[in-house]
Amino acid sequence: MDKANVSESPITDALRRGDEQAWNVFFSQYESSIRSIAAWPKWHFDFHTQEDVIQTIRLAIIQSIDRLQSEPSLRAFVHKICVNRCIDLLRKQIREQNRLTPFGHWSEDGEWEDIDVAAGAEFDPVSVLQRCERAKILRAALARMDETCQTLIREFYIEGLSYKEMAQRHDIAVNTVGSRLSRCLDKLRVLLQQQQDH
């Protein structure tokens, strides 16, 4: 666990001087943070890839320590390097493999399926990761809703049915579809806000 109460100014000065003991102390303090970021599920890195990127992160920190401008920002400095090296590795994987695995989509049965997505030259892994994260949050919120709301939201937004088609499918009035869907969306907003607040 990181020791947040350790004074960063003396250790930062020692790091800049290349003090080996200071570097050992530093990496023992920040090891869990570095490993935690490398293990974020959104990267989809396996164990060996995580170990590789951790070594890259350590090297990048050593090489960049002279650019650290203020000691209180040491934790943010480490976090930024971790995230940037992970993004760099993700971009490298896409350049070399032309794939990002996995992404996903809703199947015809209404189930979520992970799939490979082709990655062209214009492909931005960060935006795709953001979309993956938003989709994951949305799926978790939908899973907490009653079956009626799940069905209505899926039919309208995933299947692309009109109010009229939904009314015919459920044998209800078109206005009823609109009011039920509106109430479901209100519930969904509350659930999404709750997840965002935690």
C-alpha positions as CSV (number, residue, x, y, z in Angstrom):
1,M,0.0,0.0,0.0
2,D,1.3,3.5,-0.9
3,K,2.5,5.6,2.0
4,A,0.9,8.9,1.3
5,N,2.3,10.6,4.4
6,V,5.9,10.2,3.4
7,S,7.5,13.5,2.6
8,E,8.1,13.7,-1.1
9,S,10.5,16.6,-1.3
10,P,13.6,14.9,0.1
11,I,13.0,11.7,-1.8
12,T,12.4,13.6,-5.0
13,D,15.7,15.5,-4.6
14,A,17.5,12.1,-4.0
15,L,15.8,10.6,-7.1
16,R,17.1,13.4,-9.2
17,R,20.6,12.8,-7.9
18,G,20.2,9.1,-8.9
19,D,20.4,7.8,-5.3
20,E,19.8,4.0,-5.6
21,Q,18.4,3.6,-2.1
22,A,15.9,6.5,-2.8
23,W,14.8,4.7,-6.0
24,N,14.3,1.5,-4.1
25,V,12.2,3.3,-1.5
26,F,10.3,5.1,-4.2
27,F,9.4,2.0,-6.1
28,S,8.4,0.1,-2.9
29,Q,6.0,3.0,-2.2
30,Y,4.5,3.2,-5.6
31,E,4.6,-0.4,-6.7
32,S,1.0,-1.1,-5.8
33,S,-0.2,2.0,-7.7
34,I,1.8,1.1,-10.8
35,R,0.6,-2.5,-10.8
36,S,-3.0,-1.4,-10.2
37,I,-3.0,0.8,-13.2
38,A,-1.3,-1.8,-15.4
39,A,-4.0,-4.3,-14.4
40,W,-7.0,-2.0,-15.2
41,P,-9.5,-4.3,-17.0
42,K,-10.1,-1.8,-19.8
43,W,-6.6,-2.4,-21.1
44,H,-7.3,-6.1,-21.6
45,F,-3.6,-6.9,-20.9
46,D,-2.7,-10.4,-19.9
47,F,-0.3,-11.1,-17.0
48,H,2.9,-11.1,-19.2
49,T,1.8,-7.9,-21.0
50,Q,1.2,-6.2,-17.6
51,E,4.7,-7.2,-16.4
52,D,6.2,-5.8,-19.6
53,V,4.4,-2.5,-19.3
54,I,5.3,-2.2,-15.6
55,Q,9.0,-2.4,-16.6
56,T,8.4,0.3,-19.3
57,I,6.7,2.5,-16.7
58,R,9.6,2.1,-14.3
59,L,12.1,3.1,-17.0
60,A,9.9,6.0,-18.1
61,I,9.7,7.3,-14.5
62,I,13.5,7.2,-14.1
63,Q,14.0,8.9,-17.4
64,S,11.4,11.6,-16.7
65,I,12.1,12.4,-13.1
66,D,14.1,15.6,-14.0
67,R,10.9,16.9,-15.7
68,L,8.9,16.8,-12.4
69,Q,8.3,20.4,-11.6
70,S,6.8,20.3,-8.1
71,E,7.2,17.7,-5.4
72,P,3.5,17.6,-4.3
73,S,2.6,16.4,-7.8
74,L,4.7,13.2,-7.6
75,R,1.7,10.9,-7.2
76,A,0.0,12.6,-10.2
77,F,3.3,12.4,-12.1
78,V,3.5,8.6,-11.6
79,H,-0.2,8.2,-12.4
80,K,0.2,10.1,-15.7
81,I,3.2,8.1,-16.8
82,C,1.4,4.8,-16.0
83,V,-1.6,5.7,-18.0
84,N,0.4,7.1,-20.9
85,R,2.6,4.0,-21.2
86,C,-0.4,1.7,-21.1
87,I,-2.0,3.8,-23.9
88,D,1.2,3.7,-25.8
89,L,1.3,-0.1,-25.6
90,L,-2.3,-0.4,-26.6
91,R,-1.6,1.8,-29.7
92,K,1.5,-0.4,-30.5
93,Q,-0.7,-3.5,-30.3
94,I,-3.1,-2.0,-32.7
95,R,-0.4,-0.9,-35.1
96,E,1.2,-4.3,-35.1
97,Q,-1.9,-6.5,-35.0
98,N,-4.5,-4.1,-36.5
99,R,-6.9,-5.3,-33.9
100,L,-8.3,-4.3,-30.5
101,T,-9.6,-7.3,-28.5
102,P,-12.2,-7.4,-27.2
103,F,-14.8,-4.8,-28.1
104,G,-18.4,-5.9,-28.2
105,H,-22.0,-5.5,-29.4
106,W,-25.5,-6.6,-28.6
107,S,-26.4,-9.8,-30.3
108,E,-29.8,-10.5,-32.0
109,D,-30.8,-12.3,-28.8
110,G,-30.2,-9.1,-26.8
111,E,-27.0,-10.5,-25.2
112,W,-23.7,-8.7,-25.0
113,E,-20.9,-10.4,-27.0
114,D,-17.2,-9.6,-27.0
115,I,-15.7,-9.4,-30.5
116,D,-12.6,-8.4,-32.3
117,V,-12.8,-5.0,-34.0
118,A,-10.7,-4.1,-37.0
119,A,-8.5,-1.1,-36.4
120,G,-7.7,1.2,-39.3
121,A,-5.1,3.9,-39.4
122,E,-7.7,6.4,-38.0
123,F,-8.5,4.2,-35.1
124,D,-8.2,5.9,-31.7
125,P,-7.8,3.3,-28.9
126,V,-8.5,5.9,-26.2
127,S,-12.0,6.8,-27.6
128,V,-12.7,3.1,-28.0
129,L,-11.7,2.4,-24.4
130,Q,-14.0,5.3,-23.3
131,R,-16.8,3.7,-25.2
132,C,-16.1,0.3,-23.7
133,E,-16.2,1.9,-20.2
134,R,-19.4,3.7,-20.8
135,A,-21.0,0.6,-22.3
136,K,-19.9,-1.4,-19.2
137,I,-21.5,1.2,-16.9
138,L,-24.7,1.2,-18.9
139,R,-24.9,-2.6,-19.0
140,A,-24.5,-2.7,-15.2
141,A,-27.2,-0.1,-14.7
142,L,-29.6,-1.9,-17.1
143,A,-29.0,-5.2,-15.2
144,R,-30.4,-3.5,-12.1
145,M,-33.6,-2.5,-13.8
146,D,-36.8,-4.5,-14.0
147,E,-37.5,-6.7,-17.0
148,T,-40.1,-4.4,-18.5
149,C,-37.6,-1.5,-18.6
150,Q,-34.8,-3.6,-19.9
151,T,-37.1,-4.8,-22.7
152,L,-38.4,-1.4,-23.7
153,I,-34.9,0.2,-23.7
154,R,-33.5,-2.7,-25.7
155,E,-36.3,-2.6,-28.3
156,F,-36.2,1.1,-28.8
157,Y,-32.4,1.8,-28.7
158,I,-30.9,-1.5,-29.7
159,E,-33.5,-3.1,-32.1
160,G,-34.6,0.3,-33.4
161,L,-38.3,-0.3,-33.1
162,S,-40.7,2.6,-33.4
163,Y,-43.3,3.4,-30.7
164,K,-45.9,1.9,-33.0
165,E,-44.0,-1.3,-33.5
166,M,-43.5,-1.6,-29.8
167,A,-47.1,-0.9,-29.1
168,Q,-48.2,-3.7,-31.5
169,R,-45.7,-6.1,-30.0
170,H,-46.9,-5.6,-26.4
171,D,-50.6,-4.9,-27.3
172,I,-50.6,-1.5,-25.7
173,A,-51.3,2.1,-26.8
174,V,-48.6,4.1,-28.5
175,N,-48.9,6.8,-25.8
176,T,-48.4,4.1,-23.2
177,V,-45.1,3.0,-24.8
178,G,-43.9,6.6,-24.6
179,S,-44.8,7.1,-21.0
180,R,-43.4,3.8,-19.9
181,L,-40.2,4.4,-21.8
182,S,-39.9,7.9,-20.3
183,R,-40.2,6.5,-16.8
184,C,-37.7,3.8,-17.5
185,L,-35.2,6.4,-18.8
186,D,-35.7,8.4,-15.6
187,K,-34.9,5.3,-13.6
188,L,-31.8,4.7,-15.7
189,R,-30.5,8.2,-15.2
190,V,-30.8,7.8,-11.4
191,L,-28.9,4.5,-11.6
192,L,-26.2,5.9,-13.8
193,Q,-25.8,8.9,-11.4
194,Q,-25.5,6.5,-8.5
195,Q,-22.7,4.6,-10.2
196,Q,-21.0,7.8,-11.1
197,D,-21.1,9.0,-7.5
198,H,-19.4,5.8,-6.2
